Amino acid sequence: MTKDDVICMASKAGLTIGTNMSGIALVGSPAEIGIAHITLDEMHHFADIVVAAEREACAKWFDSEEDRPFYGRHVAAAIRTRGQHGD
């Protein structure tokens, strides 16, 4: 997962992305000048998006190559199903 991927997911979660004067990326909405703030609900939503992206990346890996074990597609389906149930 790249820095750009994480920033894109943060945007999907509704977080504000900016850069401070030192060039450090900040995620959240400023509660006070110079402080990045993320509510607990925003953090949970962001974490859910990251987990879903990682789960899909794992499933795609099992789906992607012919040299995966014969059960690879079954594993990919199980990973995706688990994600649908919120596990």
C-alpha atoms as a printed R data frame, in Angstrom:
   type eleno elety resid chain resno       x       y       z
1  ATOM     1    CA   MET     A     1   0.000   0.000   0.000
2  ATOM     2    CA   THR     A     2   1.500   3.315  -1.036
3  ATOM     3    CA   LYS     A     3   1.288   6.721   0.652
4  ATOM     4    CA   ASP     A     4  -1.046   7.824  -2.154
5  ATOM     5    CA   ASP     A     5  -3.291   4.807  -1.483
6  ATOM     6    CA   VAL     A     6  -3.569   5.745   2.189
7  ATOM     7    CA   ILE     A     7  -4.320   9.384   1.333
8  ATOM     8    CA   CYS     A     8  -7.017   8.254  -1.110
9  ATOM     9    CA   MET     A     9  -8.586   6.043   1.566
10 ATOM    10    CA   ALA     A    10  -8.481   8.892   4.069
11 ATOM    11    CA   SER     A    11 -10.358  11.049   1.548
12 ATOM    12    CA   LYS     A    12 -12.954   8.288   1.098
13 ATOM    13    CA   ALA     A    13 -13.395   8.273   4.873
14 ATOM    14    CA   GLY     A    14 -14.215  11.980   4.723
15 ATOM    15    CA   LEU     A    15 -10.994  13.140   6.341
16 ATOM    16    CA   THR     A    16  -9.259  16.350   5.357
17 ATOM    17    CA   ILE     A    17  -5.722  15.975   4.055
18 ATOM    18    CA   GLY     A    18  -3.242  18.830   4.169
19 ATOM    19    CA   THR     A    19   0.422  19.607   4.620
20 ATOM    20    CA   ASN     A    20   1.986  21.682   7.352
21 ATOM    21    CA   MET     A    21   4.850  24.141   6.874
22 ATOM    22    CA   SER     A    22   7.394  21.341   7.358
23 ATOM    23    CA   GLY     A    23   5.873  19.321   4.521
24 ATOM    24    CA   ILE     A    24   4.417  16.715   6.870
25 ATOM    25    CA   ALA     A    25   1.061  15.362   5.729
26 ATOM    26    CA   LEU     A    26  -1.765  15.876   8.200
27 ATOM    27    CA   VAL     A    27  -5.012  13.958   8.182
28 ATOM    28    CA   GLY     A    28  -8.119  15.150   9.977
29 ATOM    29    CA   SER     A    29  -9.703  18.491  10.594
30 ATOM    30    CA   PRO     A    30  -7.832  21.098  12.614
31 ATOM    31    CA   ALA     A    31  -9.349  21.459  16.062
32 ATOM    32    CA   GLU     A    32  -6.810  24.142  16.904
33 ATOM    33    CA   ILE     A    33  -4.173  25.881  14.848
34 ATOM    34    CA   GLY     A    34  -1.321  23.470  14.220
35 ATOM    35    CA   ILE     A    35  -3.085  20.392  15.573
36 ATOM    36    CA   ALA     A    36  -4.600  17.654  13.424
37 ATOM    37    CA   HIS     A    37  -7.723  16.178  14.976
38 ATOM    38    CA   ILE     A    38  -9.624  13.010  14.057
39 ATOM    39    CA   THR     A    39 -12.726  11.911  15.920
40 ATOM    40    CA   LEU     A    40 -13.032   8.318  17.078
41 ATOM    41    CA   ASP     A    41 -15.810   7.704  14.537
42 ATOM    42    CA   GLU     A    42 -13.619   9.082  11.725
43 ATOM    43    CA   MET     A    43 -10.743   6.851  12.839
44 ATOM    44    CA   HIS     A    44 -12.986   3.765  12.894
45 ATOM    45    CA   HIS     A    45 -14.371   4.579   9.444
46 ATOM    46    CA   PHE     A    46 -10.853   5.071   8.069
47 ATOM    47    CA   ALA     A    47  -9.679   1.815   9.668
48 ATOM    48    CA   ASP     A    48 -12.613  -0.064   8.104
49 ATOM    49    CA   ILE     A    49 -11.660   1.258   4.664
50 ATOM    50    CA   VAL     A    50  -7.993   0.270   5.136
51 ATOM    51    CA   VAL     A    51  -8.941  -3.224   6.334
52 ATOM    52    CA   ALA     A    52 -11.251  -3.712   3.341
53 ATOM    53    CA   ALA     A    53  -8.505  -2.616   0.945
54 ATOM    54    CA   GLU     A    54  -5.979  -5.000   2.501
55 ATOM    55    CA   ARG     A    55  -8.497  -7.847   2.480
56 ATOM    56    CA   GLU     A    56  -9.189  -7.277  -1.210
57 ATOM    57    CA   ALA     A    57  -5.463  -7.120  -1.972
58 ATOM    58    CA   CYS     A    58  -5.022 -10.527  -0.305
59 ATOM    59    CA   ALA     A    59  -7.957 -11.997  -2.198
60 ATOM    60    CA   LYS     A    60  -6.619 -10.639  -5.508
61 ATOM    61    CA   TRP     A    61  -3.247 -12.211  -4.796
62 ATOM    62    CA   PHE     A    62  -4.841 -15.627  -4.428
63 ATOM    63    CA   ASP     A    63  -6.936 -15.031  -7.565
64 ATOM    64    CA   SER     A    64  -4.151 -13.625  -9.706
65 ATOM    65    CA   GLU     A    65  -1.665 -16.320 -10.563
66 ATOM    66    CA   GLU     A    66  -1.994 -19.688 -12.205
67 ATOM    67    CA   ASP     A    67   0.774 -21.116 -10.037
68 ATOM    68    CA   ARG     A    68  -1.151 -20.562  -6.802
69 ATOM    69    CA   PRO     A    69  -2.237 -23.765  -5.122
70 ATOM    70    CA   PHE     A    70  -5.414 -25.243  -6.604
71 ATOM    71    CA   TYR     A    71  -7.375 -23.965  -3.628
72 ATOM    72    CA   GLY     A    72  -6.308 -20.326  -4.191
73 ATOM    73    CA   ARG     A    73  -9.639 -19.221  -5.620
74 ATOM    74    CA   HIS     A    74 -11.455 -20.841  -2.700
75 ATOM    75    CA   VAL     A    75  -9.252 -18.930  -0.269
76 ATOM    76    CA   ALA     A    76  -9.906 -15.678  -2.172
77 ATOM    77    CA   ALA     A    77 -13.673 -16.293  -1.993
78 ATOM    78    CA   ALA     A    78 -13.440 -17.012   1.753
79 ATOM    79    CA   ILE     A    79 -11.499 -13.789   2.340
80 ATOM    80    CA   ARG     A    80 -14.115 -11.767   0.474
81 ATOM    81    CA   THR     A    81 -17.011 -13.513   2.241
82 ATOM    82    CA   ARG     A    82 -15.474 -12.812   5.630
83 ATOM    83    CA   GLY     A    83 -15.306  -9.123   4.718
84 ATOM    84    CA   GLN     A    84 -18.986  -9.074   3.786
85 ATOM    85    CA   HIS     A    85 -19.930 -10.331   7.230
86 ATOM    86    CA   GLY     A    86 -17.979  -7.610   8.991
87 ATOM    87    CA   ASP     A    87 -15.497 -10.008  10.568
